């Protein structure tokens, strides 16, 4: 849910302007009148109306995303494809089931990554949206995420014990993001992305490196020797 406080000449005008600016149907918003507003007498004593608008962004994006992905798949010739949505907080996993999943995944998931790129451009989420969309085929990404997160968690424990940083294999931005999230609250380590190009590496860095007598900002020192890209 996203909440806005908006002023305007009238309740009706505020609702109309808000739905146009946010490009969202009125069905996905509710509102509370804070101030009704008044035209005054001959313009004297005029008061603006003020509303507290609640926008159910998640439900709207879920519907919009499924419709757009189905349309994209149909135009690409995958008429048998079925899209289901799994929800993880503000992350939506759109899983495609089809009789020919290998055609949508491609070698090293290159086709799937390209599909994700096109879909992101089509749905064009606002920059301030907290929702992220992940396109998957036959739960391929889900399995890869689970495998890589499990490996990263295991390596994080080794990094804490050894005091030595460790770099995971180059991976896509989606995998990197999931690993950063999974390791965010693991004590004693931090994660950063290093390298150039679309396939960067996640580095797991100890807070107390080997040979250090005290705690210091090892992330900053590590960045000094490794060009970091988010």
HELIX and SHEET records of a PDB file:
HELIX    1   1 UNK A   11  UNK A   22  1                                  12    
HELIX    2   2 UNK A   26  UNK A   28  5                                   3    
HELIX    3   3 UNK A   57  UNK A   75  1                                  19    
HELIX    4   4 UNK A  101  UNK A  105  1                                   5    
HELIX    5   5 UNK A  107  UNK A  109  5                                   3    
HELIX    6   6 UNK A  110  UNK A  123  1                                  14    
HELIX    7   7 UNK A  140  UNK A  162  1                                  23    
HELIX    8   8 UNK A  173  UNK A  183  1                                  11    
HELIX    9   9 UNK A  218  UNK A  225  1                                   8    
SHEET    1   A 3 UNK A   2  UNK A   8  0                                        
SHEET    2   A 3 UNK A  49  UNK A  55 -1                                        
SHEET    3   A 3 UNK A  29  UNK A  35 -1                                        
SHEET    1   B 3 UNK A  82  UNK A  88  0                                        
SHEET    2   B 3 UNK A  91  UNK A  97 -1                                        
SHEET    3   B 3 UNK A 132  UNK A 137  1                                        
SHEET    1   C 3 UNK A 166  UNK A 167  0                                        
SHEET    2   C 3 UNK A 201  UNK A 206 -1                                        
SHEET    3   C 3 UNK A 189  UNK A 194 -1                                        
END                                                                             
